Amino acid sequence: MTGVDVVRGETYLLRGVDWAVEADQRWVVLGPNGAGKTTLLALASAHMHPTRGEVRLLGETLGAVDVFELRPRIGITSAALAQRIPTAEKTGDIVVSAGYAVVGRWREQYDVHDLTRAGILMEQWGVAAFANRPFGTLSEGERKRVQIARALMPDPELLLLDEPGAGLDLGGREDLVTRLSDLARYHYAPAQVLVTHHVEEIPQGYDHALLLRAGEVVAAGPADDVLTDDALSETFGVKLALTRTDGRFTARRAS
Ligand SMILES: Nc1ncnc2c1ncn2[C@@H]1O[C@H](COP(=O)(O)OP(=O)(O)OP(=O)(O)O)[C@@H](O)[C@H]1O
């Protein structure tokens, strides 16, 4: 993104955003409520155009490309998308149908490669046992993992995760963070961008960070440089102390 503004009426949702994500990078985007994180992902998933500036995605420029060709190359999970999944749909069908950009099984016959890939992904994300269960009967943590398996199904070049840890209990969060760490370290995995409010949800292996406040970038770059007490305090508007242990973070109000 170069010089990106997103303006609605008098309001700047994003202002002057410059940001580059390389194919082998894993980024966390942190910021308080209303900072513009979801807007940033809407641009990054080709679901929104900037008011000003340029967004280039996977070698294409938004505005000069058919977004319906671009979107299948990008996997995304978010609460808004999850709400659109019919609760009666079978979990296995939700995953396998992603390759066809529909939710739920719409063909009687799927390609054997698709069925195999869906099976492997469901094993990897710990949801294979629920393949025949309706989505609506799954716990929040299980639903989150199904969504990620679905997002990975078309082998995307970019994976966008909007608050994947929201609503999970401590065990569920740790399970998810461990699985995301494994994915982050996997050499052939897509570029990854994870949005969160909580530094505790940053998986090990996420090597870059972008801090957003009121639509503007506070800091962006290697996580070691960006995730500091001062930058985090400025981002969240409260004096914070950050602790890092074994590649995981915790934050608390500074005394
Ligand atoms: N169409 C619109 N017109 C005016 N303001 C809008 C519009 N859409 C979003 N906003 C505002 O833009 C700001 C950024 O919204 P966005 O959803 O991107 O923030 P966020 O960082 O994802 O927040 P949260 O963490 O609460 O999900 C918010 O203050 C929101 O109210």
The ligand as an ORCA input file, in Angstrom:
! r2SCAN-3c Opt
* xyz 0 1
  N     -18.802      3.752      6.293
  C     -18.257      4.362      7.338
  N     -18.485      5.675      7.573
  C     -17.902      6.311      8.622
  N     -17.086      5.683      9.509
  C     -16.850      4.394      9.330
  C     -17.408      3.647      8.243
  N     -16.960      2.371      8.343
  C     -16.168      2.308      9.442
  N     -16.105      3.509     10.027
  C     -15.321      3.873     11.224
  O     -13.953      3.703     10.897
  C     -13.205      3.330     12.043
  C     -12.339      2.142     11.716
  O     -13.150      0.975     11.615
  P     -12.523     -0.491     11.555
  O     -13.669     -1.465     11.601
  O     -11.593     -0.597     10.408
  O     -11.708     -0.534     12.915
  P     -11.053     -1.775     13.695
  O      -9.670     -1.364     14.045
  O     -11.198     -3.017     12.900
  O     -11.946     -1.853     14.996
  P     -12.307     -3.102     15.946
  O     -11.024     -3.469     16.638
  O     -13.303     -2.537     16.898
  O     -12.840     -4.191     15.084
  C     -14.222      3.104     13.147
  O     -14.228      4.233     13.990
  C     -15.547      2.979     12.413
  O     -16.635      3.455     13.191
*
